């Protein structure tokens, strides 16, 4: 089973899942194989769930959760929270919002 | 199952999905521990090698990054899209 971070919420996918396409948000993908669970942080992307019990997960960046540096996450979160309050244009606001979203997701990946 | 948000905030600000997802990926790379961070950032670098042909033979190649490549070719005003795997 895999649990994927879809924009609509966490999505558990077991063999025989109904075919679907899901947009992913920055968050944790967990892969459950027997008693083992592997966790990866995904930057964003798409998941394609096929009718034949195959799921493709397409992302730009996928990293192991234990490769994330907690101090850099805290630093980034503070930096982009500050940028969000001082942003003037729509583009600056959006860039700052993405920064806050990604670092918040990284933070909850480490704490949760 | 469809998202309730008609348009995501980054789209409303004029970003494309490629721009959005590359920003996300860059932020993730910058939060990695070493040596994974350097490895991930270096993986994203793109260099171009150009050789001039003289007398039917290629001359010593020069290496350029994207900005210097445009300068070398006189393409300063062009936009160059590089598609990577």
N, CA and C atoms of all chains as a GROMACS GRO file, in nm:
protein
  591
    1UNK      N    1   0.084  -0.120   0.000
    1UNK     CA    2   0.000   0.000   0.000
    1UNK      C    3   0.087   0.125   0.000
    2UNK      N    4   0.039   0.229  -0.066
    2UNK     CA    5   0.107   0.359  -0.059
    2UNK      C    6   0.007   0.463  -0.009
    3UNK      N    7   0.059   0.561   0.066
    3UNK     CA    8  -0.024   0.676   0.104
    3UNK      C    9   0.038   0.798   0.038
    4UNK      N   10  -0.040   0.863  -0.049
    4UNK     CA   11   0.013   0.974  -0.128
    4UNK      C   12  -0.049   1.107  -0.085
    5UNK      N   13   0.033   1.214  -0.087
    5UNK     CA   14  -0.016   1.346  -0.046
    5UNK      C   15  -0.088   1.418  -0.160
    6UNK      N   16  -0.214   1.386  -0.185
    6UNK     CA   17  -0.290   1.451  -0.292
    6UNK      C   18  -0.335   1.590  -0.246
    7UNK      N   19  -0.362   1.679  -0.342
    7UNK     CA   20  -0.408   1.813  -0.306
    7UNK      C   21  -0.542   1.807  -0.233
    8UNK      N   22  -0.618   1.698  -0.256
    8UNK     CA   23  -0.748   1.682  -0.192
    8UNK      C   24  -0.736   1.617  -0.054
    9UNK      N   25  -0.616   1.575  -0.016
    9UNK     CA   26  -0.595   1.510   0.114
    9UNK      C   27  -0.514   1.384   0.098
   10UNK      N   28  -0.479   1.320   0.211
   10UNK     CA   29  -0.402   1.197   0.207
   10UNK      C   30  -0.484   1.088   0.138
   11UNK      N   31  -0.418   1.011   0.052
   11UNK     CA   32  -0.492   0.912  -0.027
   11UNK      C   33  -0.422   0.777  -0.013
   12UNK      N   34  -0.491   0.680   0.044
   12UNK     CA   35  -0.436   0.546   0.057
   12UNK      C   36  -0.468   0.467  -0.069
   13UNK      N   37  -0.367   0.401  -0.126
   13UNK     CA   38  -0.390   0.325  -0.249
   13UNK      C   39  -0.350   0.179  -0.227
   14UNK      N   40  -0.446   0.091  -0.235
   14UNK     CA   41  -0.425  -0.053  -0.221
   14UNK      C   42  -0.440  -0.118  -0.358
   15UNK      N   43  -0.392  -0.243  -0.376
   15UNK     CA   44  -0.412  -0.311  -0.504
   15UNK      C   45  -0.561  -0.312  -0.540
   16UNK      N   46  -0.591  -0.293  -0.669
   16UNK     CA   47  -0.730  -0.294  -0.713
   16UNK      C   48  -0.801  -0.161  -0.698
   17UNK      N   49  -0.724  -0.056  -0.666
   17UNK     CA   50  -0.783   0.078  -0.652
   17UNK      C   51  -0.846   0.121  -0.784
   18UNK      N   52  -0.953   0.195  -0.777
   18UNK     CA   53  -1.020   0.246  -0.896
   18UNK      C   54  -0.924   0.341  -0.970
   19UNK      N   55  -0.916   0.333  -1.105
   19UNK     CA   56  -0.823   0.420  -1.180
   19UNK      C   57  -0.853   0.568  -1.156
   20UNK      N   58  -0.748   0.645  -1.132
   20UNK     CA   59  -0.767   0.788  -1.110
   20UNK      C   60  -0.636   0.862  -1.134
   21UNK      N   61  -0.648   0.994  -1.148
   21UNK     CA   62  -0.530   1.081  -1.157
   21UNK      C   63  -0.542   1.180  -1.044
   22UNK      N   64  -0.433   1.199  -0.967
   22UNK     CA   65  -0.438   1.292  -0.855
   22UNK      C   66  -0.321   1.389  -0.863
   23UNK      N   67  -0.347   1.518  -0.840
   23UNK     CA   68  -0.239   1.615  -0.830
   23UNK      C   69  -0.184   1.604  -0.688
   24UNK      N   70  -0.050   1.610  -0.675
   24UNK     CA   71   0.013   1.596  -0.544
   24UNK      C   72   0.051   1.733  -0.489
   25UNK      N   73   0.053   1.742  -0.357
   25UNK     CA   74   0.105   1.863  -0.294
   25UNK      C   75   0.236   1.826  -0.225
   26UNK      N   76   0.318   1.925  -0.186
   26UNK     CA   77   0.440   1.891  -0.113
   26UNK      C   78   0.404   1.813   0.014
   27UNK      N   79   0.461   1.696   0.031
   27UNK     CA   80   0.425   1.615   0.148
   27UNK      C   81   0.489   1.477   0.142
   28UNK      N   82   0.449   1.392   0.237
   28UNK     CA   83   0.514   1.263   0.254
   28UNK      C   84   0.440   1.152   0.179
   29UNK      N   85   0.520   1.074   0.104
   29UNK     CA   86   0.470   0.952   0.043
   29UNK      C   87   0.516   0.838   0.132
   30UNK      N   88   0.425   0.756   0.183
   30UNK     CA   89   0.473   0.638   0.256
   30UNK      C   90   0.441   0.512   0.179
   31UNK      N   91   0.544   0.427   0.172
   31UNK     CA   92   0.534   0.302   0.097
   31UNK      C   93   0.536   0.188   0.198
   32UNK      N   94   0.427   0.115   0.208
   32UNK     CA   95   0.417   0.005   0.305
   32UNK      C   96   0.437  -0.127   0.232
   33UNK      N   97   0.542  -0.200   0.274
   33UNK     CA   98   0.568  -0.332   0.215
   33UNK      C   99   0.586  -0.429   0.330
   34UNK      N  100   0.488  -0.516   0.351
   34UNK     CA  101   0.492  -0.606   0.466
   34UNK      C  102   0.490  -0.524   0.593
   35UNK      N  103   0.592  -0.545   0.680
   35UNK     CA  104   0.600  -0.467   0.803
   35UNK      C  105   0.685  -0.341   0.788
   36UNK      N  106   0.746  -0.326   0.669
   36UNK     CA  107   0.836  -0.213   0.648
   36UNK      C  108   0.763  -0.094   0.588
   37UNK      N  109   0.799   0.026   0.635
   37UNK     CA  110   0.744   0.149   0.579
   37UNK      C  111   0.859   0.240   0.541
   38UNK      N  112   0.860   0.284   0.414
   38UNK     CA  113   0.960   0.381   0.370
   38UNK      C  114   0.890   0.514   0.347
   39UNK      N  115   0.955   0.622   0.393
   39UNK     CA  116   0.895   0.754   0.377
   39UNK      C  117   0.980   0.844   0.290
   40UNK      N  118   0.915   0.907   0.194
   40UNK     CA  119   0.983   1.001   0.103
   40UNK      C  120   0.909   1.134   0.107
   41UNK      N  121   0.983   1.243   0.099
   41UNK     CA  122   0.919   1.373   0.086
   41UNK      C  123   0.913   1.408  -0.063
   42UNK      N  124   0.794   1.441  -0.113
   42UNK     CA  125   0.774   1.477  -0.254
   42UNK      C  126   0.755   1.628  -0.265
   43UNK      N  127   0.816   1.688  -0.370
   43UNK     CA  128   0.806   1.834  -0.382
   43UNK      C  129   0.670   1.876  -0.438
   44UNK      N  130   0.620   1.803  -0.534
   44UNK     CA  131   0.489   1.824  -0.598
   44UNK      C  132   0.484   1.724  -0.712
   45UNK      N  133   0.373   1.713  -0.781
   45UNK     CA  134   0.368   1.620  -0.894
   45UNK      C  135   0.231   1.561  -0.916
   46UNK      N  136   0.229   1.444  -0.980
   46UNK     CA  137   0.103   1.377  -1.010
   46UNK      C  138   0.113   1.228  -0.982
   47UNK      N  139   0.000   1.167  -0.949
   47UNK     CA  140  -0.006   1.022  -0.935
   47UNK      C  141  -0.108   0.969  -1.035
   48UNK      N  142  -0.069   0.864  -1.104
   48UNK     CA  143  -0.159   0.798  -1.198
   48UNK      C  144  -0.186   0.658  -1.145
   49UNK      N  145  -0.309   0.631  -1.111
   49UNK     CA  146  -0.343   0.499  -1.060
   49UNK      C  147  -0.416   0.423  -1.170
   50UNK      N  148  -0.354   0.313  -1.212
   50UNK     CA  149  -0.407   0.237  -1.325
   50UNK      C  150  -0.498   0.124  -1.276
   51UNK      N  151  -0.574   0.067  -1.370
   51UNK     CA  152  -0.671  -0.037  -1.335
   51UNK      C  153  -0.604  -0.169  -1.299
   52UNK      N  154  -0.477  -0.188  -1.342
   52UNK     CA  155  -0.410  -0.317  -1.321
   52UNK      C  156  -0.324  -0.320  -1.193
   53UNK      N  157  -0.364  -0.245  -1.091
   53UNK     CA  158  -0.291  -0.241  -0.963
   53UNK      C  159  -0.150  -0.184  -0.977
   54UNK      N  160  -0.129  -0.096  -1.077
   54UNK     CA  161  -0.002  -0.024  -1.091
   54UNK      C  162  -0.031   0.123  -1.066
   55UNK      N  163   0.057   0.188  -0.988
   55UNK     CA  164   0.043   0.332  -0.966
   55UNK      C  165   0.175   0.400  -1.002
   56UNK      N  166   0.167   0.502  -1.087
   56UNK     CA  167   0.286   0.582  -1.120
   56UNK      C  168   0.281   0.708  -1.036
   57UNK      N  169   0.394   0.741  -0.972
   57UNK     CA  170   0.402   0.866  -0.896
   57UNK      C  171   0.513   0.949  -0.960
   58UNK      N  172   0.474   1.061  -1.021
   58UNK     CA  173   0.565   1.142  -1.101
   58UNK      C  174   0.594   1.271  -1.024
   59UNK      N  175   0.721   1.294  -0.989
   59UNK     CA  176   0.757   1.412  -0.910
   59UNK      C  177   0.887   1.473  -0.962
   60UNK      N  178   0.911   1.599  -0.929
   60UNK     CA  179   1.038   1.662  -0.965
   60UNK      C  180   1.146   1.615  -0.867
   61UNK      N  181   1.114   1.622  -0.738
   61UNK     CA  182   1.213   1.585  -0.636
   61UNK      C  183   1.148   1.494  -0.532
   62UNK      N  184   1.211   1.380  -0.506
   62UNK     CA  185   1.167   1.291  -0.399
   62UNK      C  186   1.288   1.261  -0.314
   63UNK      N  187   1.283   1.291  -0.184
   63UNK     CA  188   1.398   1.270  -0.096
   63UNK      C  189   1.356   1.188   0.025
   64UNK      N  190   1.454   1.114   0.081
   64UNK     CA  191   1.423   1.040   0.204
   64UNK      C  192   1.402   1.141   0.316
   65UNK      N  193   1.303   1.115   0.400
   65UNK     CA  194   1.269   1.210   0.507
   65UNK      C  195   1.390   1.232   0.599
   66UNK      N  196   1.471   1.127   0.624
   66UNK     CA  197   1.585   1.145   0.716
   66UNK      C  198   1.704   1.217   0.651
   67UNK      N  199   1.690   1.257   0.523
   67UNK     CA  200   1.793   1.340   0.459
   67UNK      C  201   1.763   1.489   0.475
   68UNK      N  202   1.648   1.521   0.536
   68UNK     CA  203   1.608   1.661   0.553
   68UNK      C  204   1.675   1.719   0.678
   69UNK      N  205   1.728   1.841   0.664
   69UNK     CA  206   1.795   1.909   0.776
   69UNK      C  207   1.694   1.997   0.851
   70UNK      N  208   1.659   1.961   0.976
   70UNK     CA  209   1.555   2.035   1.050
   70UNK      C  210   1.589   2.183   1.069
   71UNK      N  211   1.718   2.216   1.088
   71UNK     CA  212   1.753   2.357   1.113
   71UNK      C  213   1.731   2.441   0.988
   72UNK      N  214   1.757   2.383   0.869
   72UNK     CA  215   1.734   2.456   0.744
   72UNK      C  216   1.584   2.476   0.720
   73UNK      N  217   1.504   2.378   0.763
   73UNK     CA  218   1.358   2.388   0.748
   73UNK      C  219   1.306   2.504   0.833
   74UNK      N  220   1.352   2.511   0.959
   74UNK     CA  221   1.310   2.620   1.050
   74UNK      C  222   1.350   2.756   0.994
   75UNK      N  223   1.476   2.761   0.944
   75UNK     CA  224   1.528   2.886   0.888
   75UNK      C  225   1.443   2.930   0.768
   76UNK      N  226   1.413   2.836   0.679
   76UNK     CA  227   1.333   2.865   0.559
   76UNK      C  228   1.192   2.908   0.595
   77UNK      N  229   1.135   2.842   0.694
   77UNK     CA  230   0.998   2.874   0.735
   77UNK      C  231   0.991   3.018   0.787
   78UNK      N  232   1.090   3.056   0.870
   78UNK     CA  233   1.094   3.193   0.925
   78UNK      C  234   1.115   3.294   0.812
   79UNK      N  235   1.207   3.261   0.719
   79UNK     CA  236   1.238   3.352   0.609
   79UNK      C  237   1.114   3.379   0.521
   80UNK      N  238   1.042   3.272   0.485
   80UNK     CA  239   0.929   3.289   0.394
   80UNK      C  240   0.805   3.346   0.464
   81UNK      N  241   0.793   3.322   0.595
   81UNK     CA  242   0.683   3.383   0.670
   81UNK      C  243   0.701   3.535   0.671
   82UNK      N  244   0.828   3.576   0.689
   82UNK     CA  245   0.861   3.718   0.687
   82UNK      C  246   0.836   3.776   0.547
   83UNK      N  247   0.880   3.702   0.443
   83UNK     CA  248   0.863   3.750   0.304
   83UNK      C  249   0.715   3.765   0.270
   84UNK      N  250   0.633   3.674   0.324
   84UNK     CA  251   0.489   3.678   0.295
   84UNK      C  252   0.427   3.807   0.348
   85UNK      N  253   0.474   3.852   0.465
   85UNK     CA  254   0.415   3.973   0.524
   85UNK      C  255   0.466   4.100   0.455
   86UNK      N  256   0.584   4.093   0.391
   86UNK     CA  257   0.637   4.214   0.326
   86UNK      C  258   0.615   4.215   0.175
   87UNK      N  259   0.560   4.105   0.118
   87UNK     CA  260   0.541   4.097  -0.028
   87UNK      C  261   0.437   4.199  -0.074
   88UNK      N  262   0.464   4.260  -0.190
   88UNK     CA  263   0.371   4.362  -0.241
   88UNK      C  264   0.294   4.313  -0.364
   89UNK      N  265   0.364   4.257  -0.464
   89UNK     CA  266   0.295   4.212  -0.586
   89UNK      C  267   0.232   4.074  -0.564
   90UNK      N  268   0.138   4.039  -0.653
   90UNK     CA  269   0.075   3.907  -0.647
   90UNK      C  270   0.177   3.796  -0.664
   91UNK      N  271   0.276   3.820  -0.754
   91UNK     CA  272   0.378   3.718  -0.779
   91UNK      C  273   0.466   3.696  -0.656
   92UNK      N  274   0.507   3.806  -0.592
   92UNK     CA  275   0.588   3.796  -0.469
   92UNK      C  276   0.511   3.722  -0.359
   93UNK      N  277   0.382   3.756  -0.349
   93UNK     CA  278   0.300   3.690  -0.247
   93UNK      C  279   0.291   3.540  -0.274
   94UNK      N  280   0.270   3.505  -0.402
   94UNK     CA  281   0.257   3.364  -0.440
   94UNK      C  282   0.388   3.289  -0.411
   95UNK      N  283   0.502   3.351  -0.445
   95UNK     CA  284   0.632   3.288  -0.421
   95UNK      C  285   0.655   3.266  -0.272
   96UNK      N  286   0.619   3.367  -0.193
   96UNK     CA  287   0.634   3.355  -0.047
   96UNK      C  288   0.540   3.248   0.008
   97UNK      N  289   0.418   3.243  -0.046
   97UNK     CA  290   0.320   3.143  -0.001
   97UNK      C  291   0.369   3.002  -0.031
   98UNK      N  292   0.429   2.983  -0.149
   98UNK     CA  293   0.485   2.851  -0.184
   98UNK      C  294   0.594   2.814  -0.083
   99UNK      N  295   0.679   2.913  -0.051
   99UNK     CA  296   0.786   2.892   0.047
   99UNK      C  297   0.732   2.849   0.182
  100UNK      N  298   0.626   2.918   0.227
  100UNK     CA  299   0.565   2.883   0.356
  100UNK      C  300   0.505   2.742   0.349
  101UNK      N  301   0.434   2.713   0.240
  101UNK     CA  302   0.368   2.582   0.223
  101UNK      C  303   0.471   2.468   0.223
  102UNK      N  304   0.578   2.484   0.144
  102UNK     CA  305   0.678   2.375   0.132
  102UNK      C  306   0.748   2.353   0.265
  103UNK      N  307   0.790   2.463   0.331
  103UNK     CA  308   0.861   2.448   0.458
  103UNK      C  309   0.770   2.397   0.569
  104UNK      N  310   0.642   2.436   0.568
  104UNK     CA  311   0.547   2.381   0.666
  104UNK      C  312   0.531   2.232   0.645
  105UNK      N  313   0.523   2.191   0.518
  105UNK     CA  314   0.508   2.048   0.487
  105UNK      C  315   0.633   1.971   0.529
  106UNK      N  316   0.751   2.030   0.505
  106UNK     CA  317   0.877   1.967   0.547
  106UNK      C  318   0.879   1.953   0.698
  107UNK      N  319   0.835   2.059   0.765
  107UNK     CA  320   0.833   2.059   0.912
  107UNK      C  321   0.740   1.950   0.966
  108UNK      N  322   0.621   1.938   0.910
  108UNK     CA  323   0.530   1.835   0.961
  108UNK      C  324   0.577   1.695   0.922
  109UNK      N  325   0.655   1.684   0.813
  109UNK     CA  326   0.712   1.554   0.778
  109UNK      C  327   0.811   1.509   0.886
  110UNK      N  328   0.884   1.606   0.944
  110UNK     CA  329   0.984   1.574   1.046
  110UNK      C  330   0.921   1.551   1.183
  111UNK      N  331   0.816   1.626   1.214
  111UNK     CA  332   0.756   1.616   1.347
  111UNK      C  333   0.648   1.509   1.353
  112UNK      N  334   0.574   1.491   1.243
  112UNK     CA  335   0.458   1.401   1.243
  112UNK      C  336   0.492   1.257   1.218
  113UNK      N  337  -1.467   1.436  -0.606
  113UNK     CA  338  -1.324   1.430  -0.580
  113UNK      C  339  -1.252   1.555  -0.626
  114UNK      N  340  -1.313   1.633  -0.717
  114UNK     CA  341  -1.243   1.751  -0.771
  114UNK      C  342  -1.215   1.850  -0.659
  115UNK      N  343  -1.099   1.921  -0.674
  115UNK     CA  344  -1.063   2.022  -0.574
  115UNK      C  345  -1.167   2.133  -0.575
  116UNK      N  346  -1.199   2.186  -0.459
  116UNK     CA  347  -1.299   2.292  -0.450
  116UNK      C  348  -1.243   2.425  -0.500
  117UNK      N  349  -1.109   2.443  -0.486
  117UNK     CA  350  -1.049   2.566  -0.532
  117UNK      C  351  -1.051   2.567  -0.684
  118UNK      N  352  -1.112   2.669  -0.745
  118UNK     CA  353  -1.123   2.676  -0.890
  118UNK      C  354  -0.984   2.691  -0.952
  119UNK      N  355  -0.905   2.783  -0.899
  119UNK     CA  356  -0.770   2.809  -0.951
  119UNK      C  357  -0.675   2.817  -0.832
  120UNK      N  358  -0.562   2.743  -0.835
  120UNK     CA  359  -0.467   2.755  -0.725
  120UNK      C  360  -0.408   2.896  -0.718
  121UNK      N  361  -0.364   2.939  -0.599
  121UNK     CA  362  -0.314   3.076  -0.581
  121UNK      C  363  -0.197   3.110  -0.672
  122UNK      N  364  -0.108   3.014  -0.696
  122UNK     CA  365   0.010   3.041  -0.780
  122UNK      C  366  -0.032   3.062  -0.925
  123UNK      N  367  -0.136   2.992  -0.968
  123UNK     CA  368  -0.189   3.007  -1.105
  123UNK      C  369  -0.253   3.145  -1.120
  124UNK      N  370  -0.324   3.186  -1.017
  124UNK     CA  371  -0.389   3.318  -1.020
  124UNK      C  372  -0.285   3.429  -1.029
  125UNK      N  373  -0.163   3.403  -0.976
  125UNK     CA  374  -0.057   3.504  -0.980
  125UNK      C  375   0.021   3.498  -1.113
  126UNK      N  376  -0.022   3.412  -1.206
  126UNK     CA  377   0.038   3.407  -1.338
  126UNK      C  378   0.147   3.303  -1.357
  127UNK      N  379   0.169   3.218  -1.255
  127UNK     CA  380   0.273   3.114  -1.269
  127UNK      C  381   0.218   2.995  -1.348
  128UNK      N  382   0.310   2.926  -1.418
  128UNK     CA  383   0.271   2.800  -1.482
  128UNK      C  384   0.296   2.686  -1.383
  129UNK      N  385   0.245   2.568  -1.414
  129UNK     CA  386   0.267   2.454  -1.326
  129UNK      C  387   0.416   2.419  -1.319
  130UNK      N  388   0.487   2.433  -1.432
  130UNK     CA  389   0.631   2.404  -1.436
  130UNK      C  390   0.706   2.496  -1.341
  131UNK      N  391   0.671   2.627  -1.347
  131UNK     CA  392   0.736   2.724  -1.257
  131UNK      C  393   0.709   2.686  -1.113
  132UNK      N  394   0.583   2.661  -1.081
  132UNK     CA  395   0.544   2.624  -0.945
  132UNK      C  396   0.619   2.500  -0.897
  133UNK      N  397   0.621   2.395  -0.979
  133UNK     CA  398   0.681   2.270  -0.931
  133UNK      C  399   0.833   2.280  -0.920
  134UNK      N  400   0.894   2.364  -1.008
  134UNK     CA  401   1.039   2.384  -0.997
  134UNK      C  402   1.076   2.465  -0.873
  135UNK      N  403   0.993   2.562  -0.836
  135UNK     CA  404   1.017   2.638  -0.712
  135UNK      C  405   1.009   2.542  -0.592
  136UNK      N  406   0.906   2.460  -0.590
  136UNK     CA  407   0.890   2.362  -0.481
  136UNK      C  408   1.012   2.271  -0.472
  137UNK      N  409   1.056   2.220  -0.587
  137UNK     CA  410   1.168   2.125  -0.588
  137UNK      C  411   1.297   2.192  -0.539
  138UNK      N  412   1.318   2.318  -0.581
  138UNK     CA  413   1.437   2.392  -0.536
  138UNK      C  414   1.437   2.411  -0.386
  139UNK      N  415   1.322   2.444  -0.330
  139UNK     CA  416   1.312   2.465  -0.186
  139UNK      C  417   1.344   2.335  -0.111
  140UNK      N  418   1.295   2.224  -0.164
  140UNK     CA  419   1.321   2.094  -0.101
  140UNK      C  420   1.471   2.062  -0.104
  141UNK      N  421   1.534   2.084  -0.222
  141UNK     CA  422   1.679   2.058  -0.235
  141UNK      C  423   1.759   2.140  -0.135
  142UNK      N  424   1.719   2.266  -0.116
  142UNK     CA  425   1.792   2.355  -0.026
  142UNK      C  426   1.779   2.316   0.121
  143UNK      N  427   1.685   2.228   0.154
  143UNK     CA  428   1.666   2.186   0.294
  143UNK      C  429   1.728   2.051   0.324
  144UNK      N  430   1.812   1.999   0.232
  144UNK     CA  431   1.873   1.868   0.256
  144UNK      C  432   2.000   1.880   0.338
  145UNK      N  433   2.032   1.769   0.408
  145UNK     CA  434   2.160   1.759   0.478
  145UNK      C  435   2.269   1.733   0.375
  146UNK      N  436   2.392   1.770   0.410
  146UNK     CA  437   2.506   1.732   0.326
  146UNK      C  438   2.535   1.584   0.349
  147UNK      N  439   2.582   1.510   0.248
  147UNK     CA  440   2.621   1.554   0.113
  147UNK      C  441   2.506   1.554   0.013
  148UNK      N  442   2.386   1.519   0.060
  148UNK     CA  443   2.272   1.505  -0.033
  148UNK      C  444   2.238   1.638  -0.100
  149UNK      N  445   2.256   1.748  -0.024
  149UNK     CA  446   2.222   1.881  -0.075
  149UNK      C  447   2.307   1.918  -0.196
  150UNK      N  448   2.440   1.910  -0.179
  150UNK     CA  449   2.533   1.942  -0.289
  150UNK      C  450   2.506   1.853  -0.409
  151UNK      N  451   2.482   1.725  -0.381
  151UNK     CA  452   2.458   1.628  -0.488
  151UNK      C  453   2.333   1.667  -0.568
  152UNK      N  454   2.226   1.701  -0.496
  152UNK     CA  455   2.099   1.734  -0.562
  152UNK      C  456   2.109   1.865  -0.640
  153UNK      N  457   2.180   1.963  -0.584
  153UNK     CA  458   2.192   2.093  -0.651
  153UNK      C  459   2.281   2.080  -0.775
  154UNK      N  460   2.392   2.006  -0.762
  154UNK     CA  461   2.481   1.987  -0.877
  154UNK      C  462   2.414   1.912  -0.991
  155UNK      N  463   2.325   1.821  -0.956
  155UNK     CA  464   2.252   1.742  -1.056
  155UNK      C  465   2.170   1.832  -1.148
  156UNK      N  466   2.129   1.948  -1.095
  156UNK     CA  467   2.042   2.037  -1.171
  156UNK      C  468   2.119   2.134  -1.260
  157UNK      N  469   2.252   2.137  -1.247
  157UNK     CA  470   2.330   2.231  -1.328
  157UNK      C  471   2.339   2.182  -1.472
  158UNK      N  472   2.333   2.275  -1.565
  158UNK     CA  473   2.341   2.241  -1.707
  158UNK      C  474   2.457   2.317  -1.770
  159UNK      N  475   2.543   2.246  -1.840
  159UNK     CA  476   2.654   2.310  -1.912
  159UNK      C  477   2.648   2.271  -2.058
  160UNK      N  478   2.696   2.360  -2.143
  160UNK     CA  479   2.698   2.334  -2.286
  160UNK      C  480   2.842   2.335  -2.335
  161UNK      N  481   2.872   2.245  -2.425
  161UNK     CA  482   3.006   2.238  -2.482
  161UNK      C  483   2.994   2.274  -2.630
  162UNK      N  484   3.074   2.374  -2.673
  162UNK     CA  485   3.070   2.417  -2.814
  162UNK      C  486   3.207   2.403  -2.876
  163UNK      N  487   3.214   2.342  -2.994
  163UNK     CA  488   3.339   2.335  -3.070
  163UNK      C  489   3.316   2.400  -3.206
  164UNK      N  490   3.411   2.480  -3.249
  164UNK     CA  491   3.406   2.533  -3.385
  164UNK      C  492   3.473   2.431  -3.477
  165UNK      N  493   3.421   2.418  -3.598
  165UNK     CA  494   3.478   2.324  -3.695
  165UNK      C  495   3.564   2.402  -3.793
  166UNK      N  496   3.690   2.359  -3.804
  166UNK     CA  497   3.782   2.420  -3.900
  166UNK      C  498   3.855   2.312  -3.975
  167UNK      N  499   3.858   2.323  -4.106
  167UNK     CA  500   3.926   2.223  -4.190
  167UNK      C  501   3.871   2.083  -4.167
  168UNK      N  502   3.742   2.072  -4.145
  168UNK     CA  503   3.678   1.942  -4.128
  168UNK      C  504   3.702   1.877  -3.994
  169UNK      N  505   3.763   1.953  -3.899
  169UNK     CA  506   3.792   1.895  -3.767
  169UNK      C  507   3.738   1.986  -3.656
  170UNK      N  508   3.684   1.927  -3.551
  170UNK     CA  509   3.638   2.011  -3.441
  170UNK      C  510   3.756   2.066  -3.362
  171UNK      N  511   3.752   2.193  -3.324
  171UNK     CA  512   3.856   2.253  -3.242
  171UNK      C  513   3.826   2.226  -3.094
  172UNK      N  514   3.916   2.268  -3.008
  172UNK     CA  515   3.897   2.245  -2.864
  172UNK      C  516   3.761   2.298  -2.819
  173UNK      N  517   3.681   2.216  -2.751
  173UNK     CA  518   3.550   2.263  -2.708
  173UNK      C  519   3.561   2.362  -2.591
  174UNK      N  520   3.468   2.457  -2.585
  174UNK     CA  521   3.458   2.548  -2.471
  174UNK      C  522   3.331   2.514  -2.395
  175UNK      N  523   3.340   2.526  -2.264
  175UNK     CA  524   3.224   2.498  -2.179
  175UNK      C  525   3.155   2.629  -2.142
  176UNK      N  526   3.021   2.627  -2.145
  176UNK     CA  527   2.944   2.746  -2.108
  176UNK      C  528   2.827   2.705  -2.019
  177UNK      N  529   2.786   2.795  -1.931
  177UNK     CA  530   2.656   2.776  -1.868
  177UNK      C  531   2.556   2.852  -1.955
  178UNK      N  532   2.429   2.850  -1.918
  178UNK     CA  533   2.324   2.902  -2.005
  178UNK      C  534   2.345   3.049  -2.041
  179UNK      N  535   2.379   3.133  -1.941
  179UNK     CA  536   2.394   3.277  -1.964
  179UNK      C  537   2.509   3.302  -2.061
  180UNK      N  538   2.625   3.237  -2.036
  180UNK     CA  539   2.741   3.258  -2.120
  180UNK      C  540   2.722   3.199  -2.260
  181UNK      N  541   2.643   3.094  -2.269
  181UNK     CA  542   2.614   3.034  -2.399
  181UNK      C  543   2.540   3.133  -2.486
  182UNK      N  544   2.439   3.200  -2.428
  182UNK     CA  545   2.360   3.298  -2.503
  182UNK      C  546   2.450   3.411  -2.552
  183UNK      N  547   2.545   3.452  -2.465
  183UNK     CA  548   2.637   3.560  -2.500
  183UNK      C  549   2.726   3.516  -2.616
  184UNK      N  550   2.779   3.394  -2.606
  184UNK     CA  551   2.870   3.340  -2.707
  184UNK      C  552   2.801   3.335  -2.844
  185UNK      N  553   2.673   3.297  -2.843
  185UNK     CA  554   2.602   3.280  -2.969
  185UNK      C  555   2.532   3.408  -3.014
  186UNK      N  556   2.537   3.513  -2.928
  186UNK     CA  557   2.466   3.637  -2.960
  186UNK      C  558   2.316   3.620  -2.950
  187UNK      N  559   2.273   3.538  -2.857
  187UNK     CA  560   2.130   3.508  -2.841
  187UNK      C  561   2.073   3.573  -2.715
  188UNK      N  562   2.133   3.684  -2.673
  188UNK     CA  563   2.091   3.746  -2.547
  188UNK      C  564   1.940   3.770  -2.537
  189UNK      N  565   1.880   3.799  -2.654
  189UNK     CA  566   1.738   3.835  -2.649
  189UNK      C  567   1.645   3.715  -2.669
  190UNK      N  568   1.704   3.596  -2.678
  190UNK     CA  569   1.620   3.478  -2.702
  190UNK      C  570   1.591   3.409  -2.569
  191UNK      N  571   1.478   3.343  -2.564
  191UNK     CA  572   1.455   3.260  -2.446
  191UNK      C  573   1.485   3.116  -2.487
  192UNK      N  574   1.559   3.049  -2.403
  192UNK     CA  575   1.603   2.913  -2.434
  192UNK      C  576   1.541   2.819  -2.333
  193UNK      N  577   1.466   2.724  -2.377
  193UNK     CA  578   1.409   2.628  -2.285
  193UNK      C  579   1.489   2.500  -2.289
  194UNK      N  580   1.534   2.459  -2.173
  194UNK     CA  581   1.610   2.335  -2.165
  194UNK      C  582   1.522   2.231  -2.099
  195UNK      N  583   1.505   2.122  -2.165
  195UNK     CA  584   1.421   2.016  -2.108
  195UNK      C  585   1.512   1.905  -2.060
  196UNK      N  586   1.502   1.875  -1.932
  196UNK     CA  587   1.590   1.773  -1.873
  196UNK      C  588   1.507   1.655  -1.830
  197UNK      N  589   1.574   1.541  -1.824
  197UNK     CA  590   1.506   1.422  -1.774
  197UNK      C  591   1.485   1.435  -1.626
   0.00000   0.00000   0.00000
